[in-house]
């Protein structure tokens, strides 16, 4: 393998434009990689305190996932492709570090993880739709020993990046979220919670909610993160057609919807 795509920078040579692109001021001294195979949309930034952010190059400044990795950050700055073996070894994440609890998560993830962590006294089965860097599945399995989390994503390259750069070690299913809900429902699976965090203008539809009702255990919870605020009103109404105790919380541009399975509710198709 030729490593001509790998660049090693000193801190003085770090280009300011790349720092500005991180937005939010967290990452001030970075290593980075972009691209897996033909997929150039995947980008990873690594800070001087070993915090990693998963970015989508089609949405500048949009942070998909963030996690702090255990151990020291790379001592030198590396830049290249995410599928380059040298970059992968240099920026490997041994395991996520959640010692700071919810404070290390992105703001919108805190109201989603809070109710699940509150129930950590019992083992939970959780389905997470949308993997990103695997932060939420990793957080739940770390904070709730004995719980099992199945993550679903339609992009195998995202899974590779999550395992290599974000320390994700959990179970994952490569599939479209709509197809995955249908397949899991037919397999007679059941979950204490289903968490949807996809973005890209993708949201649960009526058929999905029908499958969710079959998948949730009694008093199970569905949470959906909407990064497109204009979807919120219609999606709240859809939740109320299928679920009880529906609520909405706003975190910046994100609308987080929550509903619980209600055996007495008439499901309308």
Short mmCIF file of the C-alpha atoms (twelve columns), coordinates in Angstrom:
data_MODEL
# 
_entry.id   MODEL 
# 
loop_
_atom_site.group_PDB 
_atom_site.id 
_atom_site.type_symbol 
_atom_site.label_atom_id 
_atom_site.label_alt_id 
_atom_site.label_comp_id 
_atom_site.label_asym_id 
_atom_site.label_seq_id 
_atom_site.Cartn_x 
_atom_site.Cartn_y 
_atom_site.Cartn_z 
_atom_site.pdbx_PDB_model_num 
ATOM 1   C CA . UNK A 1   0.000   0.000   0.000  1 
ATOM 2   C CA . UNK A 2   1.238   3.513   -0.858 1 
ATOM 3   C CA . UNK A 3   0.716   6.108   1.850  1 
ATOM 4   C CA . UNK A 4   0.912   9.150   -0.435 1 
ATOM 5   C CA . UNK A 5   -2.584  10.202  0.749  1 
ATOM 6   C CA . UNK A 6   -1.470  10.517  4.370  1 
ATOM 7   C CA . UNK A 7   -0.414  13.929  5.646  1 
ATOM 8   C CA . UNK A 8   1.240   14.563  9.017  1 
ATOM 9   C CA . UNK A 9   0.998   18.123  10.307 1 
ATOM 10  C CA . UNK A 10  2.702   19.925  13.147 1 
ATOM 11  C CA . UNK A 11  0.409   22.038  15.321 1 
ATOM 12  C CA . UNK A 12  1.814   25.227  13.716 1 
ATOM 13  C CA . UNK A 13  0.889   24.007  10.260 1 
ATOM 14  C CA . UNK A 14  -2.749  23.312  11.119 1 
ATOM 15  C CA . UNK A 15  -4.995  25.138  8.588  1 
ATOM 16  C CA . UNK A 16  -7.462  27.479  10.314 1 
ATOM 17  C CA . UNK A 17  -10.204 26.823  7.769  1 
ATOM 18  C CA . UNK A 18  -10.446 23.225  8.949  1 
ATOM 19  C CA . UNK A 19  -10.820 24.391  12.558 1 
ATOM 20  C CA . UNK A 20  -13.628 26.746  11.575 1 
ATOM 21  C CA . UNK A 21  -15.404 23.940  9.759  1 
ATOM 22  C CA . UNK A 22  -15.868 22.057  13.043 1 
ATOM 23  C CA . UNK A 23  -18.156 24.834  14.338 1 
ATOM 24  C CA . UNK A 24  -18.825 25.202  18.029 1 
ATOM 25  C CA . UNK A 25  -15.216 25.694  19.182 1 
ATOM 26  C CA . UNK A 26  -14.792 22.209  20.691 1 
ATOM 27  C CA . UNK A 27  -12.180 20.911  18.289 1 
ATOM 28  C CA . UNK A 28  -9.226  23.273  18.128 1 
ATOM 29  C CA . UNK A 29  -6.356  20.977  17.212 1 
ATOM 30  C CA . UNK A 30  -7.358  18.175  14.926 1 
ATOM 31  C CA . UNK A 31  -6.525  15.101  12.994 1 
ATOM 32  C CA . UNK A 32  -9.019  14.142  10.341 1 
ATOM 33  C CA . UNK A 33  -9.968  11.649  7.699  1 
ATOM 34  C CA . UNK A 34  -12.535 11.611  4.927  1 
ATOM 35  C CA . UNK A 35  -13.907 8.937   2.635  1 
ATOM 36  C CA . UNK A 36  -14.423 5.178   2.743  1 
ATOM 37  C CA . UNK A 37  -14.346 3.472   -0.627 1 
ATOM 38  C CA . UNK A 38  -16.371 5.540   -3.071 1 
ATOM 39  C CA . UNK A 39  -18.246 7.272   -0.228 1 
ATOM 40  C CA . UNK A 40  -16.764 10.746  0.249  1 
ATOM 41  C CA . UNK A 41  -19.550 11.989  2.524  1 
ATOM 42  C CA . UNK A 42  -18.030 10.453  5.674  1 
ATOM 43  C CA . UNK A 43  -15.626 12.673  7.593  1 
ATOM 44  C CA . UNK A 44  -14.066 12.209  11.054 1 
ATOM 45  C CA . UNK A 45  -12.443 14.945  13.152 1 
ATOM 46  C CA . UNK A 46  -10.261 14.166  16.191 1 
ATOM 47  C CA . UNK A 47  -9.454  16.820  18.817 1 
ATOM 48  C CA . UNK A 48  -6.406  17.285  21.011 1 
ATOM 49  C CA . UNK A 49  -8.335  15.767  23.946 1 
ATOM 50  C CA . UNK A 50  -9.356  12.693  21.919 1 
ATOM 51  C CA . UNK A 51  -12.921 13.752  21.194 1 
ATOM 52  C CA . UNK A 52  -14.170 12.502  17.849 1 
ATOM 53  C CA . UNK A 53  -16.891 13.966  15.671 1 
ATOM 54  C CA . UNK A 54  -18.559 12.265  12.720 1 
ATOM 55  C CA . UNK A 55  -19.396 14.824  10.050 1 
ATOM 56  C CA . UNK A 56  -21.402 14.652  6.831  1 
ATOM 57  C CA . UNK A 57  -19.567 16.537  4.088  1 
ATOM 58  C CA . UNK A 58  -22.874 17.206  2.288  1 
ATOM 59  C CA . UNK A 59  -24.057 19.257  5.307  1 
ATOM 60  C CA . UNK A 60  -21.172 21.540  6.345  1 
ATOM 61  C CA . UNK A 61  -20.924 21.990  10.101 1 
ATOM 62  C CA . UNK A 62  -23.526 19.305  10.867 1 
ATOM 63  C CA . UNK A 63  -22.256 16.946  13.584 1 
ATOM 64  C CA . UNK A 64  -23.750 13.446  13.374 1 
ATOM 65  C CA . UNK A 65  -22.010 11.912  16.382 1 
ATOM 66  C CA . UNK A 66  -19.532 12.860  19.065 1 
ATOM 67  C CA . UNK A 67  -17.656 10.690  21.537 1 
ATOM 68  C CA . UNK A 68  -14.620 10.961  23.783 1 
ATOM 69  C CA . UNK A 69  -12.273 8.005   23.443 1 
ATOM 70  C CA . UNK A 70  -10.307 6.531   26.328 1 
ATOM 71  C CA . UNK A 71  -6.586  7.163   26.467 1 
ATOM 72  C CA . UNK A 72  -4.429  9.959   25.066 1 
ATOM 73  C CA . UNK A 73  -5.104  11.583  21.721 1 
ATOM 74  C CA . UNK A 74  -2.699  10.906  18.840 1 
ATOM 75  C CA . UNK A 75  0.540   12.775  19.497 1 
ATOM 76  C CA . UNK A 76  0.830   13.869  15.860 1 
ATOM 77  C CA . UNK A 77  -1.797  15.168  13.476 1 
ATOM 78  C CA . UNK A 78  -2.804  12.856  10.653 1 
ATOM 79  C CA . UNK A 79  -4.944  13.656  7.614  1 
ATOM 80  C CA . UNK A 80  -6.050  11.347  4.829  1 
ATOM 81  C CA . UNK A 81  -8.664  8.798   3.882  1 
ATOM 82  C CA . UNK A 82  -10.592 6.967   6.589  1 
ATOM 83  C CA . UNK A 83  -9.945  3.630   4.881  1 
ATOM 84  C CA . UNK A 84  -6.168  4.168   4.793  1 
ATOM 85  C CA . UNK A 85  -4.449  1.613   7.044  1 
ATOM 86  C CA . UNK A 86  -1.964  4.167   8.436  1 
ATOM 87  C CA . UNK A 87  -4.724  6.621   9.341  1 
ATOM 88  C CA . UNK A 88  -6.829  3.840   10.831 1 
ATOM 89  C CA . UNK A 89  -3.995  2.667   13.105 1 
ATOM 90  C CA . UNK A 90  -3.056  6.199   14.151 1 
ATOM 91  C CA . UNK A 91  -6.597  7.313   15.008 1 
ATOM 92  C CA . UNK A 92  -8.046  4.031   16.302 1 
ATOM 93  C CA . UNK A 93  -10.422 4.444   19.240 1 
ATOM 94  C CA . UNK A 94  -9.811  1.788   21.885 1 
ATOM 95  C CA . UNK A 95  -13.183 2.356   23.573 1 
ATOM 96  C CA . UNK A 96  -15.551 5.235   24.296 1 
ATOM 97  C CA . UNK A 97  -15.044 7.144   27.546 1 
ATOM 98  C CA . UNK A 98  -18.378 8.055   29.145 1 
ATOM 99  C CA . UNK A 99  -16.954 8.974   32.545 1 
ATOM 100 C CA . UNK A 100 -18.607 12.398  32.286 1 
ATOM 101 C CA . UNK A 101 -22.016 10.829  31.732 1 
ATOM 102 C CA . UNK A 102 -24.626 12.619  29.639 1 
ATOM 103 C CA . UNK A 103 -22.495 15.767  29.434 1 
ATOM 104 C CA . UNK A 104 -20.261 14.176  26.788 1 
ATOM 105 C CA . UNK A 105 -23.201 13.548  24.441 1 
ATOM 106 C CA . UNK A 106 -24.552 15.946  21.851 1 
ATOM 107 C CA . UNK A 107 -27.293 18.144  23.382 1 
ATOM 108 C CA . UNK A 108 -30.199 16.469  21.581 1 
ATOM 109 C CA . UNK A 109 -29.079 12.998  22.726 1 
ATOM 110 C CA . UNK A 110 -29.383 13.842  26.426 1 
ATOM 111 C CA . UNK A 111 -33.223 13.886  26.560 1 
ATOM 112 C CA . UNK A 112 -33.242 10.667  24.521 1 
ATOM 113 C CA . UNK A 113 -30.813 8.756   26.715 1 
ATOM 114 C CA . UNK A 114 -32.019 10.149  30.046 1 
ATOM 115 C CA . UNK A 115 -35.230 8.050   30.340 1 
ATOM 116 C CA . UNK A 116 -33.385 4.876   29.332 1 
ATOM 117 C CA . UNK A 117 -30.547 5.408   31.797 1 
ATOM 118 C CA . UNK A 118 -33.162 6.037   34.497 1 
ATOM 119 C CA . UNK A 119 -34.369 2.454   33.908 1 
ATOM 120 C CA . UNK A 120 -30.862 0.976   34.122 1 
ATOM 121 C CA . UNK A 121 -31.826 -0.960  37.241 1 
ATOM 122 C CA . UNK A 122 -33.192 -3.571  34.826 1 
ATOM 123 C CA . UNK A 123 -31.691 -5.042  31.659 1 
ATOM 124 C CA . UNK A 124 -33.271 -3.563  28.557 1 
ATOM 125 C CA . UNK A 125 -33.596 -4.565  24.913 1 
ATOM 126 C CA . UNK A 126 -33.190 -1.450  22.781 1 
ATOM 127 C CA . UNK A 127 -33.392 -0.906  19.029 1 
ATOM 128 C CA . UNK A 128 -31.509 2.132   17.685 1 
ATOM 129 C CA . UNK A 129 -32.330 3.195   14.124 1 
ATOM 130 C CA . UNK A 130 -29.441 5.230   12.729 1 
ATOM 131 C CA . UNK A 131 -25.929 4.352   13.880 1 
ATOM 132 C CA . UNK A 132 -23.677 7.309   13.157 1 
ATOM 133 C CA . UNK A 133 -20.608 6.816   15.328 1 
ATOM 134 C CA . UNK A 134 -22.508 4.381   17.547 1 
ATOM 135 C CA . UNK A 135 -22.452 6.797   20.484 1 
ATOM 136 C CA . UNK A 136 -25.944 6.070   21.803 1 
ATOM 137 C CA . UNK A 137 -25.691 2.248   21.602 1 
ATOM 138 C CA . UNK A 138 -22.235 2.368   23.220 1 
ATOM 139 C CA . UNK A 139 -23.472 4.725   25.938 1 
ATOM 140 C CA . UNK A 140 -26.439 2.520   26.814 1 
ATOM 141 C CA . UNK A 141 -24.450 -0.711  26.954 1 
ATOM 142 C CA . UNK A 142 -21.802 1.011   29.105 1 
ATOM 143 C CA . UNK A 143 -24.191 2.677   31.536 1 
ATOM 144 C CA . UNK A 144 -26.766 -0.135  31.644 1 
ATOM 145 C CA . UNK A 145 -24.874 -3.423  32.141 1 
ATOM 146 C CA . UNK A 146 -26.791 -6.434  30.896 1 
ATOM 147 C CA . UNK A 147 -28.779 -4.426  28.373 1 
ATOM 148 C CA . UNK A 148 -28.678 -5.370  24.707 1 
ATOM 149 C CA . UNK A 149 -28.747 -2.815  21.912 1 
ATOM 150 C CA . UNK A 150 -29.273 -3.581  18.227 1 
ATOM 151 C CA . UNK A 151 -28.292 -0.727  15.891 1 
ATOM 152 C CA . UNK A 152 -29.537 -0.372  12.317 1 
ATOM 153 C CA . UNK A 153 -27.922 1.637   9.529  1 
ATOM 154 C CA . UNK A 154 -28.146 1.349   5.754  1 
ATOM 155 C CA . UNK A 155 -24.502 2.319   5.159  1 
ATOM 156 C CA . UNK A 156 -21.871 -0.344  5.783  1 
ATOM 157 C CA . UNK A 157 -19.141 2.299   5.563  1 
ATOM 158 C CA . UNK A 158 -20.655 4.134   8.527  1 
ATOM 159 C CA . UNK A 159 -20.408 0.912   10.532 1 
ATOM 160 C CA . UNK A 160 -16.722 0.549   9.606  1 
ATOM 161 C CA . UNK A 161 -15.997 4.098   10.742 1 
ATOM 162 C CA . UNK A 162 -17.962 3.604   13.971 1 
ATOM 163 C CA . UNK A 163 -15.911 0.523   14.835 1 
ATOM 164 C CA . UNK A 164 -12.531 1.999   13.887 1 
ATOM 165 C CA . UNK A 165 -12.793 5.614   15.020 1 
ATOM 166 C CA . UNK A 166 -15.542 5.676   17.686 1 
ATOM 167 C CA . UNK A 167 -14.936 2.404   19.560 1 
ATOM 168 C CA . UNK A 168 -18.343 0.932   18.702 1 
ATOM 169 C CA . UNK A 169 -18.370 -2.802  19.518 1 
ATOM 170 C CA . UNK A 170 -22.073 -3.568  19.530 1 
ATOM 171 C CA . UNK A 171 -24.412 -5.540  17.288 1 
ATOM 172 C CA . UNK A 172 -25.429 -3.897  14.022 1 
ATOM 173 C CA . UNK A 173 -27.798 -4.675  11.173 1 
ATOM 174 C CA . UNK A 174 -27.179 -3.188  7.722  1 
ATOM 175 C CA . UNK A 175 -30.590 -2.275  6.339  1 
ATOM 176 C CA . UNK A 176 -32.942 0.560   5.587  1 
ATOM 177 C CA . UNK A 177 -34.836 1.508   8.759  1 
ATOM 178 C CA . UNK A 178 -38.266 0.927   7.187  1 
ATOM 179 C CA . UNK A 179 -37.255 -2.503  5.924  1 
ATOM 180 C CA . UNK A 180 -35.599 -3.353  9.259  1 
ATOM 181 C CA . UNK A 181 -38.753 -2.562  11.253 1 
ATOM 182 C CA . UNK A 182 -40.806 -4.753  8.936  1 
ATOM 183 C CA . UNK A 183 -38.364 -7.678  9.125  1 
ATOM 184 C CA . UNK A 184 -37.956 -7.498  12.905 1 
ATOM 185 C CA . UNK A 185 -41.724 -7.357  13.368 1 
ATOM 186 C CA . UNK A 186 -42.144 -10.554 11.338 1 
ATOM 187 C CA . UNK A 187 -39.430 -12.217 13.434 1 
ATOM 188 C CA . UNK A 188 -41.518 -11.590 16.557 1 
ATOM 189 C CA . UNK A 189 -38.792 -9.511  18.213 1 
ATOM 190 C CA . UNK A 190 -39.640 -7.209  21.106 1 
ATOM 191 C CA . UNK A 191 -37.944 -4.168  22.622 1 
ATOM 192 C CA . UNK A 192 -38.251 -2.022  25.719 1 
ATOM 193 C CA . UNK A 193 -37.335 1.018   23.648 1 
ATOM 194 C CA . UNK A 194 -36.928 2.012   20.013 1 
ATOM 195 C CA . UNK A 195 -34.799 5.084   19.318 1 
ATOM 196 C CA . UNK A 196 -34.810 6.711   15.875 1 
ATOM 197 C CA . UNK A 197 -31.964 9.082   15.016 1 
ATOM 198 C CA . UNK A 198 -31.572 9.153   11.258 1 
ATOM 199 C CA . UNK A 199 -31.846 12.690  9.868  1 
ATOM 200 C CA . UNK A 200 -31.508 13.338  6.121  1 
ATOM 201 C CA . UNK A 201 -35.254 14.202  6.066  1 
ATOM 202 C CA . UNK A 202 -36.064 10.581  6.905  1 
ATOM 203 C CA . UNK A 203 -38.823 9.931   9.442  1 
ATOM 204 C CA . UNK A 204 -41.082 7.120   10.561 1 
ATOM 205 C CA . UNK A 205 -44.228 6.626   8.499  1 
ATOM 206 C CA . UNK A 206 -47.590 5.048   9.264  1 
ATOM 207 C CA . UNK A 207 -46.466 1.532   8.357  1 
ATOM 208 C CA . UNK A 208 -43.395 1.981   10.552 1 
ATOM 209 C CA . UNK A 209 -45.561 2.985   13.520 1 
ATOM 210 C CA . UNK A 210 -47.716 -0.092  12.972 1 
ATOM 211 C CA . UNK A 211 -44.576 -2.237  13.173 1 
ATOM 212 C CA . UNK A 212 -43.315 -0.300  16.184 1 
ATOM 213 C CA . UNK A 213 -46.514 -1.097  18.088 1 
ATOM 214 C CA . UNK A 214 -45.914 -4.815  17.466 1 
ATOM 215 C CA . UNK A 215 -42.254 -4.560  18.456 1 
ATOM 216 C CA . UNK A 216 -42.613 -2.635  21.707 1 
ATOM 217 C CA . UNK A 217 -43.072 -4.446  25.003 1 
ATOM 218 C CA . UNK A 218 -45.899 -3.267  27.310 1 
ATOM 219 C CA . UNK A 219 -45.196 0.332   28.317 1 
ATOM 220 C CA . UNK A 220 -42.280 0.359   25.870 1 
ATOM 221 C CA . UNK A 221 -41.089 3.721   24.602 1 
ATOM 222 C CA . UNK A 222 -40.510 5.110   21.106 1 
ATOM 223 C CA . UNK A 223 -38.264 8.163   20.686 1 
ATOM 224 C CA . UNK A 224 -37.633 9.935   17.409 1 
ATOM 225 C CA . UNK A 225 -35.159 12.744  16.783 1 
ATOM 226 C CA . UNK A 226 -36.334 15.096  14.046 1 
ATOM 227 C CA . UNK A 227 -33.563 17.332  12.696 1 
ATOM 228 C CA . UNK A 228 -36.091 18.901  10.295 1 
ATOM 229 C CA . UNK A 229 -38.317 21.073  12.541 1 
ATOM 230 C CA . UNK A 230 -41.071 21.408  9.917  1 
ATOM 231 C CA . UNK A 231 -41.845 17.682  10.331 1 
ATOM 232 C CA . UNK A 232 -42.653 17.975  14.033 1 
ATOM 233 C CA . UNK A 233 -46.357 18.904  14.009 1 
ATOM 234 C CA . UNK A 234 -47.358 16.176  11.568 1 
ATOM 235 C CA . UNK A 235 -45.167 13.605  13.311 1 
ATOM 236 C CA . UNK A 236 -46.658 14.373  16.733 1 
ATOM 237 C CA . UNK A 237 -50.110 13.714  15.274 1 
ATOM 238 C CA . UNK A 238 -48.907 10.399  13.841 1 
ATOM 239 C CA . UNK A 239 -47.476 9.375   17.216 1 
ATOM 240 C CA . UNK A 240 -50.806 10.129  18.879 1 
ATOM 241 C CA . UNK A 241 -52.594 7.819   16.430 1 
ATOM 242 C CA . UNK A 242 -50.517 4.865   17.600 1 
ATOM 243 C CA . UNK A 243 -49.076 5.622   21.040 1 
ATOM 244 C CA . UNK A 244 -49.987 7.061   24.422 1 
ATOM 245 C CA . UNK A 245 -48.311 9.699   26.603 1 
ATOM 246 C CA . UNK A 246 -46.921 11.514  23.566 1 
ATOM 247 C CA . UNK A 247 -44.605 14.433  24.350 1 
ATOM 248 C CA . UNK A 248 -42.206 16.694  22.482 1 
ATOM 249 C CA . UNK A 249 -38.968 18.341  23.595 1 
ATOM 250 C CA . UNK A 250 -36.996 20.898  21.605 1 
ATOM 251 C CA . UNK A 251 -33.195 20.969  21.713 1 
ATOM 252 C CA . UNK A 252 -31.818 23.598  19.355 1 
ATOM 253 C CA . UNK A 253 -33.034 22.670  15.877 1 
ATOM 254 C CA . UNK A 254 -33.908 19.148  16.998 1 
ATOM 255 C CA . UNK A 255 -37.386 18.045  18.019 1 
ATOM 256 C CA . UNK A 256 -37.413 14.883  20.143 1 
ATOM 257 C CA . UNK A 257 -40.722 13.013  20.201 1 
ATOM 258 C CA . UNK A 258 -41.605 10.389  22.802 1 
ATOM 259 C CA . UNK A 259 -44.543 8.013   23.035 1 
ATOM 260 C CA . UNK A 260 -45.339 4.836   24.949 1 
ATOM 261 C CA . UNK A 261 -47.068 1.670   23.850 1 
ATOM 262 C CA . UNK A 262 -50.686 1.619   24.953 1 
ATOM 263 C CA . UNK A 263 -52.521 -1.731  24.695 1 
ATOM 264 C CA . UNK A 264 -55.900 -0.011  24.885 1 
ATOM 265 C CA . UNK A 265 -55.218 2.335   21.995 1 
ATOM 266 C CA . UNK A 266 -56.926 1.549   18.690 1 
ATOM 267 C CA . UNK A 267 -54.283 1.390   15.974 1 
ATOM 268 C CA . UNK A 268 -55.475 2.963   12.746 1 
ATOM 269 C CA . UNK A 269 -53.954 1.880   9.457  1 
# 
